[in-house]
Amino acid sequence: MAAQDPRDDDTPPWDVALEAVAAQESRRLRRALAIADFHRLAADLDFRTHDFLATIRQLVAHGVWRHHLGEAPEGHPMSEAELERLYVHGRIDEDLAEKFAVTWEPRG
C-alpha cells in the first residue's frame, strides 16, 4: 500500500478544539474576543494563553477569523503594517494587543 501524501490531508494547521472553544465564547459573549478573554479561557481550561493565540494567529492567516483595532464591531481591520508590529518573534505580543485593544472574531 502506498503512503498517503501529507498534502492530501485536510486537517487544519490550527488546534480545532481551541478554535471551537474560542468561537463558542465569542458567540456566547456576542462580541469579538480580547486578550483578557483568552487569559480567562486559558486559566479556566488549564491551557496557556499562547496556545489560544497561536491558534487564533493561524485562523487569521487562513481567513477563518479576523482581527480589529478596537473592541467595537465597527473597529477597523488591521493594516499589514499594524499586523506586523503586533507579532514579536512569531508570537502575538500580548502587551501590544492590550495596548491597541486588538480583538478577534470568527468571520461570518
TIKE-743870 format. One line per field, with one value per residue: residue number from 0; residue in three letters; x, y negated, z of N, C-alpha, C, O in turn. Coordinates in steps of 0.02 Angstrom, whole numbers. Layout:
BEGIN
num [NUM,...];
residu [ala,...];
n_c1 [X,...];
n_c2 [Y,...];
n_c3 [Z,...];
ca_c1 [X,...];
ca_c2 [Y,...];
ca_c3 [Z,...];
c_c1 [X,...];
c_c2 [Y,...];
c_c3 [Z,...];
o_c1 [X,...];
o_c2 [Y,...];
o_c3 [Z,...];
END
This chain:
BEGIN
num [0,1,2,3,4,5,6,7,8,9,10,11,12,13,14,15,16,17,18,19,20,21,22,23,24,25,26,27,28,29,30,31,32,33,34,35,36,37,38,39,40,41,42,43,44,45,46,47,48,49,50,51,52,53,54,55,56,57,58,59,60,61,62,63,64,65,66,67,68,69,70,71,72,73,74,75,76,77,78,79,80,81,82,83,84,85,86,87,88,89,90,91,92,93,94,95,96,97,98,99,100,101,102,103,104,105,106,107];
residu [met,ala,ala,gln,asp,pro,arg,asp,asp,asp,thr,pro,pro,trp,asp,val,ala,leu,glu,ala,val,ala,ala,gln,glu,ser,arg,arg,leu,arg,arg,ala,leu,ala,ile,ala,asp,phe,his,arg,leu,ala,ala,asp,leu,asp,phe,arg,thr,his,asp,phe,leu,ala,thr,ile,arg,gln,leu,val,ala,his,gly,val,trp,arg,his,his,leu,gly,glu,ala,pro,glu,gly,his,pro,met,ser,glu,ala,glu,leu,glu,arg,leu,tyr,val,his,gly,arg,ile,asp,glu,asp,leu,ala,glu,lys,phe,ala,val,thr,trp,glu,pro,arg,gly];
n_c1 [43,30,107,16,6,57,6,-120,-197,-332,-329,-337,-211,-217,-266,-408,-494,-467,-503,-642,-683,-649,-728,-856,-857,-850,-973,-1058,-1031,-1066,-981,-822,-666,-549,-380,-392,-501,-446,-348,-430,-503,-396,-349,-464,-475,-355,-248,-114,-110,-43,-62,-195,-182,-90,-166,-269,-193,-161,-290,-327,-229,-270,-390,-506,-539,-544,-459,-468,-435,-481,-626,-757,-883,-872,-739,-585,-516,-352,-208,-78,47,18,-18,102,180,118,159,291,439,371,258,103,114,64,54,58,-58,-155,-134,-171,-301,-339,-448,-523,-620,-732,-752,-898];
n_c2 [59,-109,-252,-385,-545,-685,-809,-784,-780,-843,-905,-1045,-1173,-1222,-1214,-1129,-1106,-1212,-1314,-1291,-1313,-1450,-1507,-1474,-1546,-1677,-1683,-1664,-1777,-1871,-1955,-2013,-1936,-1981,-2002,-1983,-1897,-1781,-1753,-1722,-1610,-1521,-1504,-1449,-1328,-1267,-1289,-1364,-1539,-1574,-1460,-1474,-1597,-1565,-1477,-1565,-1652,-1569,-1546,-1674,-1696,-1604,-1655,-1625,-1682,-1855,-2006,-2157,-2330,-2398,-2373,-2387,-2332,-2400,-2428,-2454,-2345,-2276,-2350,-2289,-2333,-2369,-2245,-2172,-2236,-2190,-2061,-1980,-1899,-1796,-1776,-1832,-1985,-2008,-2122,-2228,-2196,-2216,-2352,-2415,-2376,-2259,-2147,-1987,-1888,-1763,-1748,-1794];
n_c3 [0,-42,32,107,37,128,91,49,158,248,369,473,504,632,806,823,930,1019,935,925,1059,1073,972,1018,1137,1088,1022,1133,1211,1120,1048,988,1038,1164,1228,1368,1374,1318,1413,1523,1473,1452,1584,1644,1575,1591,1500,1406,1377,1263,1182,1140,1071,971,897,856,779,669,620,580,481,387,348,418,539,595,639,734,768,915,1015,973,858,738,735,652,525,541,468,358,404,537,584,572,670,783,804,882,869,802,878,952,1030,1186,1268,1176,1103,1201,1229,1108,1099,1026,947,913,802,736,558,469];
ca_c1 [0,69,99,-26,41,31,-30,-189,-229,-374,-325,-315,-148,-229,-298,-480,-528,-462,-545,-712,-692,-647,-787,-913,-853,-868,-1046,-1089,-1023,-1093,-932,-754,-629,-489,-329,-418,-543,-403,-318,-481,-514,-337,-349,-522,-466,-287,-206,-76,-139,-8,-94,-253,-160,-59,-223,-301,-149,-171,-358,-325,-187,-308,-452,-563,-553,-516,-445,-483,-411,-539,-674,-822,-889,-850,-667,-560,-469,-283,-168,-21,99,-5,-16,172,203,85,195,361,468,321,203,66,137,4,52,38,-128,-196,-125,-208,-368,-350,-497,-527,-686,-740,-783,-965];
ca_c2 [0,-170,-300,-442,-609,-729,-866,-763,-782,-902,-928,-1114,-1182,-1251,-1170,-1135,-1109,-1280,-1354,-1281,-1347,-1522,-1526,-1468,-1603,-1737,-1681,-1672,-1847,-1912,-2006,-1989,-1919,-2020,-1965,-1964,-1838,-1723,-1738,-1688,-1543,-1480,-1487,-1405,-1262,-1244,-1295,-1426,-1590,-1569,-1408,-1506,-1649,-1532,-1453,-1623,-1676,-1525,-1558,-1738,-1686,-1565,-1690,-1598,-1734,-1920,-2046,-2228,-2375,-2423,-2321,-2397,-2294,-2441,-2436,-2443,-2290,-2298,-2352,-2243,-2362,-2362,-2173,-2153,-2261,-2153,-1998,-1985,-1831,-1749,-1769,-1893,-2019,-2019,-2191,-2270,-2182,-2251,-2424,-2439,-2348,-2213,-2095,-1936,-1856,-1722,-1781,-1770];
ca_c3 [0,-48,86,89,31,180,62,39,223,256,438,477,539,698,855,812,994,1044,890,945,1122,1061,933,1063,1184,1050,1013,1198,1231,1065,1031,974,1099,1179,1265,1434,1364,1308,1478,1563,1445,1465,1655,1657,1543,1605,1440,1404,1334,1199,1141,1107,1024,913,857,826,726,611,595,543,422,339,331,455,589,578,698,728,819,950,1033,941,795,682,739,584,516,547,407,358,447,607,599,581,734,837,813,903,867,778,926,966,1089,1224,1292,1119,1088,1250,1220,1050,1103,970,960,862,796,675,500,452];
c_c1 [45,55,57,16,13,-6,-103,-230,-269,-373,-300,-251,-156,-263,-373,-519,-526,-502,-618,-728,-695,-709,-850,-915,-872,-943,-1082,-1088,-1053,-1047,-866,-717,-565,-439,-355,-463,-501,-367,-367,-495,-456,-335,-405,-509,-397,-245,-164,-112,-107,-38,-155,-230,-126,-114,-257,-259,-158,-240,-361,-286,-224,-377,-514,-586,-524,-502,-455,-445,-473,-591,-742,-824,-866,-775,-636,-513,-397,-249,-111,34,81,0,55,199,174,123,268,387,415,261,167,94,76,-2,31,-36,-174,-193,-168,-278,-385,-401,-499,-596,-688,-770,-853,-1004];
c_c2 [-62,-216,-359,-505,-656,-790,-849,-767,-847,-930,-1000,-1121,-1214,-1199,-1178,-1137,-1180,-1328,-1350,-1317,-1423,-1545,-1524,-1527,-1668,-1740,-1694,-1745,-1896,-1970,-1972,-1978,-1961,-1976,-1941,-1902,-1775,-1704,-1699,-1618,-1496,-1458,-1437,-1334,-1233,-1237,-1357,-1475,-1587,-1515,-1435,-1555,-1620,-1504,-1510,-1651,-1635,-1537,-1623,-1729,-1648,-1594,-1665,-1647,-1799,-1956,-2119,-2266,-2405,-2369,-2328,-2358,-2334,-2456,-2417,-2382,-2316,-2298,-2302,-2268,-2355,-2289,-2150,-2176,-2223,-2088,-2010,-1913,-1779,-1739,-1836,-1922,-2040,-2091,-2238,-2259,-2216,-2326,-2452,-2409,-2304,-2161,-2047,-1905,-1813,-1763,-1752,-1758];
c_c3 [0,11,62,88,84,153,49,103,230,328,440,517,608,743,850,877,1023,1000,911,1010,1111,1023,977,1112,1149,1038,1079,1220,1180,1048,1013,1040,1104,1217,1333,1428,1356,1372,1521,1538,1460,1538,1671,1631,1552,1541,1449,1358,1264,1154,1104,1054,963,867,821,769,662,579,555,478,367,323,366,509,563,643,681,781,851,960,999,876,734,685,672,581,517,479,413,404,521,628,612,648,793,852,828,907,849,824,934,1031,1129,1249,1236,1102,1137,1240,1163,1046,1043,992,900,862,734,619,491,511];
o_c1 [93,-1,63,57,-48,-46,-144,-290,-241,-414,-248,-237,-106,-285,-400,-573,-576,-530,-653,-780,-740,-738,-893,-968,-907,-974,-1131,-1137,-1064,-1069,-857,-735,-532,-455,-342,-462,-517,-356,-349,-498,-466,-321,-394,-531,-381,-212,-176,-141,-141,-40,-164,-257,-133,-108,-273,-286,-162,-246,-393,-308,-212,-418,-570,-646,-485,-529,-450,-424,-514,-598,-780,-773,-844,-749,-658,-475,-385,-259,-98,65,123,20,68,237,204,119,302,360,415,219,197,97,39,-57,-9,-72,-227,-245,-197,-312,-437,-398,-479,-628,-652,-810,-865,-1062];
o_c2 [-66,-219,-380,-517,-667,-820,-894,-758,-901,-973,-1015,-1079,-1232,-1147,-1230,-1167,-1205,-1377,-1401,-1349,-1456,-1596,-1568,-1554,-1709,-1793,-1731,-1771,-1954,-2026,-1912,-2008,-1975,-1919,-1885,-1860,-1722,-1645,-1650,-1571,-1438,-1400,-1389,-1285,-1180,-1186,-1397,-1456,-1596,-1524,-1422,-1556,-1647,-1508,-1505,-1672,-1662,-1538,-1626,-1753,-1659,-1563,-1682,-1654,-1800,-1940,-2140,-2238,-2436,-2324,-2280,-2350,-2305,-2492,-2369,-2370,-2373,-2254,-2275,-2228,-2337,-2274,-2112,-2140,-2222,-2063,-2046,-1872,-1724,-1697,-1889,-1887,-2085,-2119,-2284,-2306,-2242,-2360,-2505,-2417,-2311,-2135,-2065,-1898,-1824,-1809,-1693,-1738];
o_c3 [39,36,5,133,87,189,38,102,219,344,412,560,639,719,871,880,1047,1024,914,1016,1138,1039,972,1126,1178,1044,1081,1245,1196,1035,1024,1091,1054,1235,1352,1473,1383,1385,1553,1578,1479,1553,1708,1663,1524,1530,1494,1307,1214,1093,1045,999,908,806,761,718,607,518,503,426,308,290,346,522,515,696,624,832,816,918,995,842,685,642,640,627,497,438,467,439,562,685,659,680,847,908,792,944,876,810,924,1082,1108,1250,1247,1087,1118,1243,1169,994,1012,1047,845,914,686,632,504,505];
END
